[in-house]
Amino acid sequence: MGKGLKIGITGLPGAGKTQALVKVIEMLEGEGQRVGGMITKPIVEKNRRMGFSVMNWLSKEQATLAHVNIQSKIMVGKYGVDIQALERVGVQAIEDAAEQADVIIVDEVGKMEVESEKFVGVVKAALETSKPFILTLHKKSRNPLLQDIRRRDDIRILEVTPINRNLLPYKIIKLLKGELL
């Protein structure tokens, strides 16, 4: 695997960032790589997005990150954000991955997540490891962490679209193996 290669997957909401990342994870695990970090998934009730859960990929522990029914000082759109859940599950997931995994993943560095100083700190620390790191990035956010990530010389930013979403995971695997420049 590409030592320390950092790959950012960006795209509009609903373009398939998480879907592409999960496919990459499945392919890496199929090759015997240990993947760790955090994944966010939509919480859908009666065909409507009601919030998001956060999951530690290694331990499979989950918590509700944001929900329309959460009352919080931090609101992103209609969602109340539970920073404690993010720090308990998501931050721990990234710390676990930095210690135990071959490849670190973070889905997503977005508007909700950057509200946590602990999350910002652990992402910055993970970016400095020599392990391959794949993260999904909110496309339009101007948050300082996202701007810092986009400015790094050691990160490849790839945009997922409905047209390339099925091919992108294969391109990412080739990049990680050093088969593409």
C-alpha positions as CSV (number, residue, x, y, z in Angstrom):
1,M,0.0,0.0,0.0
2,G,1.1,3.5,-0.7
3,K,3.0,4.6,2.4
4,G,1.2,7.6,3.8
5,L,-0.9,8.3,0.7
6,K,-3.8,10.6,1.5
7,I,-6.9,10.6,-0.6
8,G,-9.8,13.0,-0.2
9,I,-13.1,12.0,-1.8
10,T,-15.3,15.1,-2.4
11,G,-18.6,15.6,-4.1
12,L,-22.1,17.1,-3.7
13,P,-24.4,15.7,-1.0
14,G,-25.9,12.4,-2.3
15,A,-23.2,12.0,-5.0
16,G,-22.0,8.7,-3.4
17,K,-19.0,9.7,-1.3
18,T,-19.8,7.2,1.5
19,Q,-20.8,4.5,-1.0
20,A,-17.5,4.9,-2.9
21,L,-15.6,4.8,0.4
22,V,-17.4,1.7,1.7
23,K,-16.6,-0.1,-1.7
24,V,-12.9,0.8,-1.2
25,I,-13.0,-0.6,2.3
26,E,-14.6,-3.8,1.2
27,M,-11.9,-4.2,-1.5
28,L,-9.1,-3.4,0.9
29,E,-10.4,-5.9,3.5
30,G,-10.8,-8.5,0.7
31,E,-7.0,-8.1,0.2
32,G,-6.3,-8.7,3.9
33,Q,-5.8,-5.0,4.9
34,R,-7.1,-3.9,8.3
35,V,-9.2,-0.8,7.8
36,G,-10.3,1.4,10.7
37,G,-11.9,4.8,11.3
38,M,-15.3,6.3,11.3
39,I,-18.2,6.1,8.9
40,T,-21.4,8.3,8.9
41,K,-24.7,6.9,7.6
42,P,-28.0,8.6,7.1
43,I,-30.8,7.6,9.4
44,V,-33.9,7.2,7.2
45,E,-37.4,6.8,8.6
46,K,-40.4,6.5,6.3
47,N,-38.2,7.3,3.3
48,R,-37.1,10.6,4.8
49,R,-33.6,11.5,6.1
50,M,-34.0,12.2,9.8
51,G,-30.4,12.3,10.8
52,F,-27.0,10.6,10.8
53,S,-25.3,7.9,12.8
54,V,-21.6,7.6,13.3
55,M,-19.9,4.2,13.5
56,N,-16.4,2.9,14.5
57,W,-15.5,0.6,11.6
58,L,-13.2,-1.6,13.8
59,S,-15.5,-2.1,16.8
60,K,-18.8,-1.5,14.9
61,E,-20.0,0.7,17.9
62,Q,-22.6,3.2,16.7
63,A,-24.2,6.4,18.0
64,T,-26.6,9.0,16.7
65,L,-24.5,12.0,15.5
66,A,-27.3,14.2,14.4
67,H,-31.1,14.0,14.3
68,V,-34.1,16.3,13.7
69,N,-35.3,15.4,17.2
70,I,-32.0,16.3,19.0
71,Q,-32.1,19.7,20.8
72,S,-28.5,21.1,20.6
73,K,-26.6,24.3,20.7
74,I,-25.1,23.1,17.4
75,M,-27.6,22.9,14.5
76,V,-26.7,22.1,10.9
77,G,-29.7,22.7,8.8
78,K,-32.6,20.9,10.6
79,Y,-30.3,18.5,12.5
80,G,-29.3,18.9,16.1
81,V,-25.7,17.6,16.5
82,D,-24.6,15.4,19.4
83,I,-20.9,16.4,19.8
84,Q,-20.5,13.9,22.7
85,A,-21.6,11.0,20.5
86,L,-19.1,12.1,17.8
87,E,-16.3,12.3,20.3
88,R,-17.2,9.0,22.0
89,V,-17.5,7.0,18.8
90,G,-16.0,8.9,15.9
91,V,-12.9,10.4,17.6
92,Q,-12.2,7.0,19.4
93,A,-12.6,5.3,16.0
94,I,-9.9,7.5,14.4
95,E,-7.6,7.0,17.4
96,D,-8.1,3.2,17.3
97,A,-7.4,3.2,13.5
98,A,-4.2,5.2,13.9
99,E,-3.0,2.5,16.4
100,Q,-4.4,-0.7,15.0
101,A,-5.3,-0.4,11.3
102,D,-3.3,-0.6,8.1
103,V,-5.5,2.1,6.5
104,I,-7.3,5.0,8.2
105,I,-10.7,6.2,7.0
106,V,-12.8,9.2,8.0
107,D,-16.3,9.7,6.6
108,E,-16.9,12.7,6.7
109,V,-15.0,15.8,7.4
110,G,-18.1,18.0,7.2
111,K,-20.1,20.8,8.8
112,M,-21.2,18.7,11.8
113,E,-17.9,17.1,12.6
114,V,-15.7,20.2,12.5
115,E,-17.8,21.6,15.4
116,S,-15.8,19.3,17.7
117,E,-12.3,20.5,18.6
118,K,-11.4,16.9,19.5
119,F,-12.4,15.7,16.1
120,V,-10.4,18.4,14.3
121,G,-7.4,17.5,16.5
122,V,-7.6,13.8,15.9
123,V,-8.0,14.3,12.1
124,K,-4.9,16.5,12.0
125,A,-2.9,13.9,14.0
126,A,-4.1,11.1,11.7
127,L,-3.0,13.2,8.6
128,E,0.6,13.2,10.1
129,T,0.8,9.4,10.3
130,S,2.6,7.3,7.7
131,K,-0.5,5.2,7.1
132,P,-2.7,5.5,4.0
133,F,-5.6,7.8,4.9
134,I,-8.9,8.1,2.9
135,L,-11.4,10.7,3.9
136,T,-14.6,12.2,2.5
137,L,-14.8,15.9,2.4
138,H,-17.7,18.3,2.3
139,K,-17.5,19.9,-1.1
140,K,-18.4,23.5,-0.3
141,S,-17.5,24.1,3.3
142,R,-14.9,26.8,3.9
143,N,-14.0,25.5,7.4
144,P,-10.3,26.0,8.2
145,L,-9.7,22.3,8.6
146,L,-11.1,21.5,5.2
147,Q,-9.2,24.3,3.6
148,D,-6.0,23.0,5.3
149,I,-6.6,19.5,4.0
150,R,-7.3,20.8,0.5
151,R,-4.0,22.8,0.5
152,R,-1.8,19.9,1.5
153,D,0.8,18.7,-1.0
154,D,0.4,15.1,0.1
155,I,-3.3,14.6,-0.6
156,R,-5.1,13.7,-3.8
157,I,-8.6,15.1,-4.0
158,L,-11.0,13.1,-6.2
159,E,-14.5,14.1,-7.0
160,V,-17.3,11.5,-7.0
161,T,-20.1,12.0,-9.4
162,P,-23.1,9.9,-10.4
163,I,-21.1,9.0,-13.6
164,N,-17.8,7.9,-12.0
165,R,-19.1,6.6,-8.6
166,N,-18.8,3.0,-9.6
167,L,-15.3,3.3,-11.1
168,L,-13.8,5.6,-8.5
169,P,-13.2,2.9,-5.9
170,Y,-11.0,0.9,-8.4
171,K,-9.0,4.1,-9.2
172,I,-8.5,4.7,-5.4
173,I,-7.2,1.1,-5.0
174,K,-4.8,1.6,-7.9
175,L,-3.6,4.8,-6.4
176,L,-3.0,3.1,-3.0
177,K,-1.0,0.3,-4.8
178,G,1.1,2.9,-6.6
179,E,-0.2,1.8,-10.0
180,L,-1.5,5.3,-10.9
181,L,0.4,8.6,-10.7
